[in-house]
Amino acid sequence: MTKLHAEGKNIILAPVQEQKVGGMDLVSTFNSLSVVLSVGSKVENINVKEGDKVYIQPNAGTLINHNSEEVLIVHEDSVLCKESE
């Protein structure tokens, strides 16, 4: 199985599979919480790494199908915030 590597100022994301809000399960989309799969070497305006959970601007990026899974490639400027504990 091949792996995608983000280039330049791009970030590759996958939707978080399960999300709970107020005790309810929500189906995640790319307009909500996403997990970082790969970070380009020139990303410098934000501090994200593989495995981080981020929120992005609605309708940002390019959706592709890779290894039968949908992933989203976004520019670093599309990331609004990072979730932390």
Secondary structure, DSSP 8 states (H G I E B T S, - for coil): -------TTEEEEEE-SEEEETTEEEE--TTSEEEEEEE-TT--SS---TT-EEEE-TT-SEEEEETTEEEEEEEGGGEEEEE--
